[in-house]
Amino acid sequence: MIIEPKVRGFICTTAHPVGCKANVANQIAYAKEQRKSLTSQSVPTPKKALIIGSSTGYGLASRIALAYTYSASTIGVMYEKEASGARTATAGWYNTAAFETFATNDGLYAQTINGDAFSKEIKEETIARIKHDLGKVDMVIYSLAAPRRTMSDGTVYSSVLKTTTGTFVSKSLDLRHNTIVEASVPTATEEELAATIKVMGGEDWAEWIEALVANDAIEKNAITVAYSYIGPELTYPVYKEGTIGHAKEHLHKTADLLTQKYTDYGIHAYISVNKALVTQASAAIPVVPLYICLLYKIQKELGTHEGCIEQICRMFTDKLLLDTPKVDTNGYLRLDDYELDSKVQDKINEIWGEITTENLENFTDLQGYWEDFYTMFGFRIPEVNYDEDIDACVTIPSVSSI
């Protein structure tokens, strides 16, 4: 079949297997280059890693970096769909198929569990795989992004993108028409806020570490990292001070609690505060896509723009895997340091009030935004022939059919 992108609002309902494979290959090439520049380090490097949320974005980049910069064996947990009839698989499915193929060919251990990472069943299956194949893991990456969470009793919690300080009105980018509009974000109820924290906070991360410790499936002195975002004051009302921000604050507190709880094991939990990037999640947040378009243009002009793989490789090599990890006063790994540089933020604040639909392309990197968006799904990659008739059905050796 000929696979073309089908975009609805801020999501793409198709994915291209060859394009996704090329995207993974490009990230692997970058990770290999970082390996060449590693200096002799006295700190142990990760050798057996579990990545929860491993199929796209920062989770996928983490898996690639761990495997190809540090030669780590990796077990990934994802929740993706394979192709069925005229429907393509999800991008995460194709990404994982490509990664496993490359890793196996390169002599690296790579296995994947497909299912709901929130569930007890998937935790048990994953731990059984760890125990059987690796014994224990020495690094756990928590990069889960999900809109809802189903509890063991059947209760379903859904996250919302709302404020907690009153209705917020601001400029935003209508991705359907590439126009500037006024977005109004309502205030969440207490129940909505609690549900968002339940889905996006640190409770599930803590349950994973607890299960790994209880089953003797994690090494002493292991490291675990969860990914977060804070952003600039411009987005505070809808992000840091909104329902998502409250959930992230819960995630941040969980890092401290985990480190304290497992002091005897030497397990250390970190939060990596990353930069704003084009993701399926960020595209859904009012104000944020317009902010990202501005951010991209200014950072590219300054030479400080990074994608997922560049940022994650920098996290490992320059921040985390050192004799003394480089953290801020809160203990966070700050990968948003380039984004929050005053040169960047002062320019964004200066331009924000002047942006209109008419001058949008002059002031922003709208093209770069859409390039990243389509790349997520395997489209618009120069080396791929999109006129080629291909088979959308791609198997992942370690994953059974769903």
N, C-alpha and C positions, 0 to 999 in steps of 0.2 A: 504494500500500500504506500501511497504518497502521503506523508504526514506533514500537516501544516498547523501552525499555531492557531488556536481558537481561544480568543481572549474575551472574558466577560468581566468588566469592571477591573478589579485588581487581582484576578486569578486567571490562570491559563488552564484549560481543561484537557489539553493534549501535551505530550512530551515526546521528544525525539531520541530514540536509543543511541543512534550514532553520534548525535550532538552531545548527549549527556556523557558518552564515553570520551569524546574529545575534551570536554570540560574537565573530566576527572584526570585525563592524561596530562593536561596542561598544569593542573595543580600538583600532580605527582612530580612533574619536571621541576617545578619550583622547589618542592620539598627536598628533592635530591640535591639541588644546588646549595641549599642551606646546610646539608650534611657536609659538603666539602669545606665549608668555612668554620665548622666546629673546632674549637680548641680543646686541648686535653682538660677535662674537668674532674675535680675531686668528688663531686656529688654523683650519686648513682643516677643513671638515666632509666626511664621506664622501659620495661621489657615485656610486660603482660598487662594490657590495658582493656578496660571495659568502657565503651562509649554508649551512653544512653541517649538516644536521639542522634543516630549516626549517619543518616542518609542524605541530608542536605545541609547547606549553610555552614555554621561554625562547627557543628558536630561532624559533618563529613570532612571538613578541613582538618579537624583534630585527628581524625582517624588516619588521614593521609599523612599528616606531619609525623605522627607517632610511628607509623609504619616505615615511611621512607626517609625520615631524618634520623630516627633512633632505632630502626629495625625491630620495632616492637611487634609482638603478636597481638592481634586485636579481635575482640568480640564486640559486635555492634548490635544494638537493639533499635528496631525501627517499626513503623506501623504504616506499611505501604501496600499498594494493590498492583497485581500483575495485569497484563493485557487480557482482554476478554472480548472476543468478537471484533467489532469495529472500534472498540475503545482501547486506547493505548494504556500502557502501564503508567503509573505516576513517575515523576522525575526521580524521586528517591529510590524507586525500584531499579530504574536503569542505572542510576549512579552506583548503587550497591553492586549490581551485576558487573559493572565495569571494574569497580575497585577490586572485587574478589578475583576476577579474571587476571588483572594485572598483578595482584599480590601473589596469587598461586604460581603464576609464570615466573615470578621473581623469587620464589622460594620462601615467601612469607606466610605465616599462619593467619588466616582470616575466616571467621565464621560469623553468621548473622542470625539473630532471632527476630522473627517478624510477628508482632502482636502488640497488644496494649501494655505499655511499660508500667502503667499505673496498677495493673492487676497482679494479684498474688501468684497466679499461674505462670505468668511470664517471668516474674522474679525467680520462681522455683526452677523453671526450665533453663533460665540463663545461668543460675548458680550451679545447676547440675552439669551444664556444658563446661563451665569454668573448672569445676572439680575434676571432671573426667579428662579434659584436654590440657589444662594449664596448671591445675592445682590451686593456685591463688593468683589474684591480680595485684599489681602494685600501683596502678593508677586508675581512677574512675572519673570520667568526664560526664557531667550532667548537662545536657544541651536539649532538654525536652521542651518543645513548643506545641501545645495542644489547646484546642478551644473548649474542651470539656473533659471531665473526669468521672468515671463510673466507679462507685465504691463497691465493696464486697457485698453489701446488703442491697445493691441495685439502685441506690440513690445516685442521681446524676447532677453534678455541679457544672454550670457553664460560666465561662469568663465573659466579662463585658468591657468595652472600651468607653469608659465614662469618667467624668470628673468626680471629685468629692468635695469641692469648694464652691459649688454653684455653676450654673450654665456658663460655658466658655464659648465665645464667638471670636473667630479669627479667619484670616486668609487661609485658603487651602487649595490644593490642586485636584481638579476633577480629572481623574485618569481616563475616563471614558472619552473626553473631548480635548484633553490638554488645555484646559482653560482655568483661569483663576476664579474661584467662587468663595462665598462666605460660608464657613462651616460652623454649625452650632452643635456643641457637645453637651448633652444633658447630665444632670447629677445622678449618680448611682444611689440606689436604696442601700440600706444596711445589709440586706440579704444578698444583693448583687455584689457588694464589696466583699462580703465573707466568701461567696462562691468563687470569686476571682482569685482570692488568696488561696483557697482550697486547690484550685487548678494550677495556678502559676507560682505559688509560694514554695517554701522549702520542705513541706511535709513529706512529699514523695521521695525527695532526695535523701532525707533522713531515714526513711523506711528502707531504701536500697542499701545504705551503708549498714544499718542495723541488721538486715538480712545477711549481708556478706560477712559481717563479724560473727553473727550467731552460727553460721554454717562453716566457719573457718575457711572462707574463700577469699580473704583479703590479707595481704602481707602486713606485718608490723611496719610502721614508718611509711605506709602508703600515703599517696597524695590524692586528694579529690578536688575537682574544680567545677564550679557552676558558673554559667555565663549570665551576665546582666547588662543593663544599660541605665544610665542616669540622664545624660543629655544636657543641653544648655537651658538657661532660664526661659528662653523663647518657647520651649515645649513643656515647661514644668506643669502648667495647668492640666494638660491632657496626658502627660506621661508621669513625671516624678510625683506630682501631687494627685494624680488620677488613680483609678483602680489598679492599673498595671504597676504604677510606682509603689503602691502599698503592698502588692504581692511581691515585688522585688525586694522591698525592705524586709519582708518576712524571710525571703531567701537569704538575704545578707545576715540576718540574725541567726539563721540556721547554721551558717558556716561557723560562727563562734561557738554555738552549742555543740556542734559535732566535734570540733577540736577539743573542747573541754571534756566532753563525754568520753572520748577515746584517747585521753592523755596517756594511759597505760599502754596503749597499742602504738602510740607515736603517730597516729593518723592525723594529718593536718588538712583542714578544709579551707579552700580559698575561693574568693569571688573574683572573677575577671570582668572588669567593666569595659566592655568593647564599644567600638564606634558605631554610629548609625550607618546601616547599609540597606540596600534593596533586598528585602525578603518578602515572602508571602504575608508574614505577620505585620511588618512595618508598613506595607502598602495599604493596609486596612485602617491605619490610625490617622484620623484627620490631622492636618497641619504637617505631619512628618514627611510625606513624600515631597512636598514643596521645599521643606527645609533640606532634605537630602539632595535635591537638585541644586540648590545653592551651595551646599557643602562640597559636593563633588567638583563643581566648577572651580571653587576657590582652592581646594586642596590639590587639585590637579595642576593648577597654575603655580602653586608653591612647591609641588613635588612631594607632598606628604600623603597623598591618597593611597589607601590600602584596601584590598578586598579581603575576603575571609581567610584565604590561605596565607597571605602576607602577614596578616595580623596574628593569626594563631602561631605561625612559625616564630614571630617576634616575641610572642608571649612565652613560648618555651625557652628560646635561646637567650633573650635579653631580660626577662623578668622572673621566671619561675625556677628554671633548672640551674640555679646558681648556689654557691656556698651559703649565701644569704639572699633569699628572694627579695626583689625590689618591690616593696608595697608602700602604699600611702599611710597616713596616720590612722586610717580605719582598718588597715590590713588588707586593702584591696590591690589587686594587680590592675594598673590603669593603662589599658590599651586605647583609651579615648583621649590620651594626652595630646596627640596631634590635632584631634577634632576641637578640643576645648582651648587650644592655643589662642591667645588674645588677638593675634593677627587674623585668625579665621573668624572668630566670633564677632569682632568689631566690624568686619566687612559685611557679615551676614546681617547684623543689626542695622547697618547703614543702608543696605539695599532693600531690606524687607518691606519698608513702607512704600517703595517705588514700584514694586512689581505689579504688572498688569498682564492680562492675556496678550496684549499687543507686543510687549517687550520681554515676554517670558523667555524666549530662546536666546535673547541677548544677555540676560542676567544670570541664567542658569544653565546647567548641563543636562537639559532635558533629554538629549540624545543618549548621553551616558547612562541616565536612569533607565531608559527603555532597553538599552543594550544589556545592562545587568539583569533586567527583568526577564528578557527572552532567554538569556544565557542560562538562567536557573532551570529552564525547561528544555535546554538543549538546542535552542534555535539561534539563528544569526551568528553562528560561529564560522569564520571565514573558510576554514579548511574542510567544511562539510558540504557535500552535494545534496541539497534538499529536493532535487528533482528525481533522485534515485528511488526506485521501488524497493522498499525494504520490508522485512518481517518485524512486526511490532511485538511479537511474542519472544521474550528473552527470559531465560531461566537463571536463577541464582542457585548454584550447586548446593549450598548449605541450607537453603530455605525450602521447605515443603510447600506445595500449592495451597492457596487459601480460597 
